[in-house]
Amino acid sequence: METSKIVLLDLRGSPGDQPAEISGGVVVLDDAGSLIKHADLYMSLVAEEMVTGIVCVAVGESTTDSPPDGAVLAVPPVLRYTTVLWVGDERGVDWAPEHSAPRPADGEPDALDALVAALRVPEVFDRVVALTGDRPGLVTGPGIRLVSVAVDPGELAEIRAAAVRSLCKAGQPASQALDAAVRQVDAVHEPEGAVLSGPVAAAAAEATRRLNEIDDLARLLGTWKGVLGARRPTERLGERVTGAGQAAETYRLHLVELLDRMDSHLEIGRPAIDSVVEMGVQRPREARGAEVASGIKSLVEARLDGGTPLSVLAQELRSAAAASSPQGCAAALDEVRRRGPLALTPPAFRRWPLGLLTLPLMFLGCALLALLLGPGVSGWLGGGTLAAGWFGVGWLLMSRRPGLQAETAPATARVPALLMYGGPSFLGAIGGAVLAGRRPGLLPVSPLIADILSVVVVLGGVGVAALSWRSAAHRWAAELPLQGLRRTLADLTRLAEEATAREWQPMCRRRAIASSAGQVGAALDEIVAGLEEVGDRLFLAPASGSAGSPPSRPVPPELYGVVRGDLADLCRSALSPVWSATGGTRVTPAGVFARRLKQLLDEYGAHVRSNGLMTTPAFGLDPGPRDALTARVWSETPESLTALRTGADGEMTQLCRSGQLRYLSTATEPVLIRFAPSRLRRILDEGGTHQRLAADPGVTWTHGSELVGAVRLLPLRAESVRQVLGGGF
């Protein structure tokens, strides 16, 4: 069974002050002379189901004088079910079996402290229990060679202060890059664009229909259908043009009303949503609280990963909350109002549909026809008929001119047509007939040619009349501002749709975003205040002049990366209640984050005191900084490599005096346990230089330790240990 928890039970001072609940592996420190007295306690530990293993470290000798049988340690029988390590001297001696004579141990710390520290590593504890159980002899004499890669307390306190300052400093300017990103949180689920319906869409359709109708009538105006037939376009064309402009203005007013209601609701919450929807927009899409919270969380974590201080991030989130809340659509409303009123006024149609250039043609045509038909009745009749035709066509076209409301009345056009078109035509016919009568044969052409020329004159007149009317109709249509009005309506529609899609449809989502960003910003402010208040109680520096005072060497930057990363991850964990609150649109009460931060700081401090800084805490996320620190420490402590390469017969600190070495068995090969942090194994394997060491199956790789070293186990001679029944010696 693998042990995950080690409990230290020190019976040397007050054996009654033991933990209320003992479980996992137990390391018992006891005076050698008290083992028999504590036999009942050992019996209770052995019987405890939650105890996975027991290592008893007996310190000193059981007797003050040499017993006659040569025994150095007396043990109760119950210790046969435990692992017993004998420490004859807490400081020990440096000694290599069969290779070197014992000599005083180097260094200041006691070897007993190093042994206990190694035994409190679960993997080492399990290995010691397993190997001593397979060895002969009841008691084992340990040797230790230990290198600690723990961070100096002074350095740790210095780095903690720098990391807290880095996370809480407010001097750095806030970035605006977060505003746009926050506004787009979960925007992918919003519909693209807006679809107007209801009264607004009906008004738009009516305006479009009327404009299309005017477009069709303008195209027909230049054709024969424009002057003939019962349903000619000129009949009420001016009135229809004005009506189309009024329809466009009605549509604009509907858009003004829609945007006004929309802006009022976004700003002050009135009128109700139903009042806005009934104008012709979709109901705002419901916010997806969980997705909004997840999106903001990703953005916040990305900013934290980038090294943004908590105070600056809180400021950025407050700015993003203000920018993300619905802003109203006043700009679009003002622009739609500014574009009005809309109107479509028909331009003035040409006063004389048959232009002035046609007057000489009328005169000459009638005169020529009279000459061609010759003297007599035929000439007078032909010329007069053509003149009457010119008058009739002019009268018809003038009476078909579109006005502001309807076409010109025939009675109104009769006299102007007679004077303008009838006069030149009849004068030409009379002149031609008179000239033909006085000078017969003036045009020496054959009768056939004369007939052909007469037809050409008549058809030419018809063509000139048609082209003149068509030209006048095209000119009128070109002056009609129809396309400009269409563009205006398209612009107004675009403004309304953009405002609807940008402000109205995502209203609920943006309100949720603003609320969430504001809550997270407030939570970060609370965490910053708490970190500044209680953070200085973490990793307290030793008193000035003590053994643990900070060294003069520069603090490694890798250490700063570990501590700052831990504190940043700790703050992330303290912030975690806000995500469930924002996802459910709840508000977290004040003080929750400060209390959670204090609890996490206490747990983090206890974790570092118990497991060391190299062990990743429960809230740790990125192993990179610790890997870098491990590589740095490994490179600066070559004695770690030496300790890992120590052999079973190598020199170690044997935990006894030189005179007590005779109690150790020389007939049995010593057992060696080498151990190092598993993080170091990964560093060695990736570095390539010590891959063989990383692959060495004889090394025990520990998960939660800052210790590198080796423990040698050498059994005591059988005659050096005496088993005693009872509670006395």
C-alpha positions, 0 to 999 in steps of 0.5 A, spaced: 500 500 500 502 506 498 502 511 503 500 518 502 500 521 509 506 521 514 504 523 521 510 525 526 509 522 533 515 525 538 514 521 544 521 524 547 517 530 551 510 529 552 507 522 549 500 524 551 500 530 546 499 526 540 494 527 534 487 525 536 487 521 529 492 518 526 492 515 519 497 513 514 504 512 515 507 514 522 514 516 524 515 515 532 521 519 535 522 515 542 528 515 547 531 508 547 530 508 554 522 509 553 521 503 548 518 498 554 514 504 557 511 505 551 509 498 549 502 499 550 502 505 545 505 501 540 500 496 541 495 501 539 498 504 533 499 497 530 492 495 531 490 502 528 486 500 521 488 507 518 495 506 520 499 503 514 506 503 516 510 505 523 517 507 523 520 507 530 526 511 531 529 510 537 534 515 540 540 513 544 541 507 548 537 503 553 542 503 559 547 508 561 552 502 563 554 497 558 550 491 560 553 484 561 550 481 554 553 487 550 546 489 548 545 497 546 537 497 545 532 493 549 525 493 545 518 490 547 516 484 542 510 489 539 516 492 535 517 486 531 511 489 527 514 495 526 520 498 523 525 500 528 531 505 526 536 506 532 540 513 532 545 512 537 547 519 536 543 525 533 549 528 530 552 522 527 559 521 524 561 520 517 563 513 515 564 509 509 564 501 511 570 498 510 573 504 506 574 509 511 575 510 519 569 514 522 570 522 523 566 528 526 560 529 521 561 536 517 555 541 517 551 544 523 544 541 522 543 534 526 543 528 522 537 526 526 533 532 523 535 530 516 533 522 517 526 525 520 525 529 514 527 524 509 522 519 512 517 524 512 517 523 504 512 518 503 515 514 497 522 514 502 518 512 508 514 506 504 521 504 501 524 504 508 518 499 511 519 495 505 526 494 505 527 493 513 521 488 512 525 483 508 532 484 512 534 480 518 535 483 524 529 487 528 533 493 528 537 497 523 542 503 524 541 508 518 546 512 515 544 519 511 546 523 506 541 529 504 541 535 500 535 540 501 533 544 495 528 548 499 528 555 498 531 560 503 526 563 507 529 570 506 529 569 499 522 567 499 519 573 503 523 577 499 520 574 492 513 574 496 513 581 497 515 583 489 510 578 487 504 581 491 507 588 488 507 586 481 500 583 482 497 589 486 500 595 482 496 600 479 501 605 476 500 601 469 496 604 464 490 600 462 489 597 455 483 598 451 484 592 447 479 588 452 473 592 451 472 590 444 473 583 446 468 583 451 463 586 447 464 580 442 463 575 448 458 569 445 456 574 439 457 568 434 450 566 437 447 572 435 443 572 428 446 576 423 443 582 421 436 584 423 429 583 419 424 589 420 417 586 420 410 589 422 408 596 420 415 598 419 416 593 413 409 594 411 411 602 410 417 600 406 413 595 402 408 601 400 414 606 399 417 601 394 411 599 391 409 606 389 416 608 387 416 602 382 410 604 379 413 611 378 418 607 375 414 603 370 410 609 368 416 613 367 418 608 362 411 608 359 411 615 358 415 615 352 411 610 348 405 610 344 401 608 350 403 614 354 398 618 349 393 613 347 388 609 351 384 609 357 389 607 362 395 612 359 400 613 365 399 621 364 392 621 366 394 622 374 402 621 373 403 627 377 399 625 383 402 618 383 409 621 384 407 626 390 404 620 393 410 616 392 414 621 396 409 621 401 409 614 402 417 614 403 416 620 408 411 615 412 416 610 412 421 614 414 416 616 420 415 609 422 423 608 422 423 614 427 418 612 431 421 605 432 428 608 433 425 612 438 422 607 442 428 602 442 433 608 444 428 610 450 427 603 452 435 602 452 436 608 456 431 608 461 427 601 460 421 605 457 416 603 453 416 596 454 419 591 450 412 589 447 411 596 445 418 596 441 417 589 438 410 591 435 413 596 431 416 591 427 423 588 430 424 581 433 424 580 441 431 581 444 435 574 444 435 571 451 442 572 454 446 565 455 449 566 462 454 560 462 457 562 455 458 569 457 461 567 464 465 562 460 467 567 455 469 573 460 473 567 464 477 566 458 479 573 456 481 574 464 485 568 464 489 570 458 490 577 461 493 574 467 497 569 463 500 575 459 502 578 466 497 583 467 496 586 474 490 584 478 488 592 479 489 593 472 485 588 470 480 590 474 480 597 471 480 594 464 473 590 466 470 596 469 471 600 462 469 594 458 463 593 462 461 600 461 463 599 453 459 593 453 452 595 456 447 597 451 448 604 448 442 606 445 441 608 438 441 616 439 446 617 433 442 613 428 435 616 430 438 623 429 441 621 422 434 618 420 430 625 423 435 629 419 434 626 413 426 628 413 422 630 411 422 626 404 418 628 398 418 626 391 416 632 386 414 631 379 419 636 374 416 640 369 414 637 363 417 640 356 411 646 355 412 644 347 412 637 346 414 638 339 420 643 340 421 649 336 426 646 331 420 642 328 416 649 326 420 650 320 419 642 318 412 643 319 412 649 314 416 646 309 413 639 310 406 642 308 408 647 303 412 641 299 406 636 300 402 641 296 407 643 291 408 635 290 400 634 289 400 640 284 395 645 283 388 645 284 384 641 289 389 636 290 394 640 292 390 644 297 387 638 300 393 635 301 397 641 304 391 642 308 390 635 311 398 635 313 397 642 316 391 639 320 395 633 322 400 637 325 395 641 329 392 635 331 398 631 334 401 638 337 394 639 340 394 631 343 401 631 345 400 638 349 394 635 352 398 629 355 403 633 358 403 631 366 402 636 371 403 637 378 396 633 379 394 630 372 395 631 365 393 638 361 386 638 359 384 638 352 381 645 352 386 648 355 391 646 350 387 647 344 388 655 343 396 654 344 396 648 339 393 652 334 397 658 334 404 654 335 403 648 331 397 650 326 399 657 324 406 654 321 403 648 318 397 652 315 401 657 312 406 652 309 400 649 306 397 655 303 404 658 301 405 651 297 398 651 294 399 658 291 406 657 289 403 650 285 398 654 282 402 660 279 408 656 277 406 649 275 411 644 274 416 648 279 418 641 281 420 637 275 418 630 277 414 624 275 407 623 278 410 616 281 416 620 284 411 625 287 407 620 290 413 617 293 416 624 296 409 625 298 409 619 303 416 620 305 413 627 307 407 624 311 411 619 314 417 624 316 412 628 320 410 622 324 417 620 326 419 627 328 412 628 332 414 621 335 421 622 337 420 629 339 415 626 344 420 621 346 425 626 348 421 630 352 418 624 356 426 621 357 428 628 359 422 628 364 424 622 367 431 623 368 429 630 372 425 625 376 429 624 383 427 617 383 434 614 384 436 619 389 430 617 394 431 610 393 438 611 395 435 615 401 430 610 403 436 604 403 440 608 407 435 609 412 433 602 412 441 600 413 441 605 419 435 602 422 437 595 421 444 596 424 442 599 430 437 594 431 442 588 430 448 592 434 444 595 440 437 592 440 437 584 438 443 583 443 441 587 448 440 582 453 447 579 452 450 585 452 447 587 459 449 580 462 456 581 459 456 588 462 453 585 469 458 579 469 464 584 467 462 589 473 462 583 478 469 580 476 472 587 476 469 588 483 471 581 485 478 583 483 478 589 487 476 585 493 482 580 492 487 586 490 485 589 497 485 582 501 492 580 498 495 587 500 492 586 507 494 579 508 499 577 503 505 580 507 503 574 512 505 569 507 512 566 508 515 571 513 522 572 513 526 570 519 529 575 524 535 579 522 541 575 524 538 569 524 541 563 521 535 563 515 537 570 514 537 572 506 543 571 503 547 576 499 546 573 492 541 575 487 534 572 488 534 567 482 528 570 477 526 563 476 524 563 484 520 569 482 516 566 476 514 560 481 511 565 487 508 570 482 505 564 478 502 561 484 499 567 487 496 569 480 493 561 480 491 562 487 487 569 486 484 565 480 482 560 485 479 565 489 475 568 483 472 562 482 465 563 485 464 569 481 463 565 475 458 561 477 454 567 480 455 571 473 453 564 469 447 564 473 446 572 473 447 572 481 451 577 485 456 574 490 455 578 497 461 582 499 467 579 503 466 572 499 472 573 495 476 576 501 475 570 505 476 565 500 483 569 499 485 568 506 483 561 506 487 559 500 493 563 502 493 560 509 493 553 505 498 555 501 503 557 506 501 550 510 503 547 503 509 550 502 511 549 510 509 542 509 511 540 502 516 545 500 515 550 494 517 545 489 511 541 490 505 544 486 499 546 490 492 544 489 490 550 485 497 550 481 496 550 473 503 551 469 509 546 471 513 551 467 516 555 472 517 550 477 521 546 472 525 552 470 527 553 478 528 546 479 533 546 473 536 552 476 537 549 483 540 543 480 545 546 476 547 550 482 547 544 487 552 539 484 552 536 491 545 533 489 548 529 483 554 526 488 548 524 493 544 521 488 551 517 485 552 515 492 554 507 493 551 503 499 559 503 501 560 510 500 561 515 506 555 517 509 553 520 516 552 514 520 547 516 526 551 513 532 558 515 535 564 512 533 564 507 539 557 505 537 559 502 530 561 495 533 553 494 534 552 494 527 552 488 523 558 487 518 556 480 516 550 483 512 550 487 506 547 494 507 541 496 503 541 503 500 535 508 498 536 513 493 531 518 492 530 525 488 524 529 486 520 526 480 520 533 477 528 533 477 527 526 473 524 530 468 529 535 468 535 530 467 531 526 462 530 533 457 537 535 459 540 529 456 547 530 460 544 525 465 539 521 462 542 514 465 541 517 472 534 519 470 533 512 467 536 508 474 531 504 477 535 504 483 532 511 484 526 512 488 522 518 485 518 522 490 512 527 488 512 532 494 519 533 496 525 538 496 530 533 498 535 529 494 539 524 498 540 517 500 539 513 506 543 506 508 540 501 512 545 496 516 542 491 521 544 491 528 548 485 531 543 480 534 546 480 540 546 488 540 538 488 541 534 485 547 527 483 547 524 485 554 517 483 556 513 488 560 513 495 562 520 495 565 527 494 564 
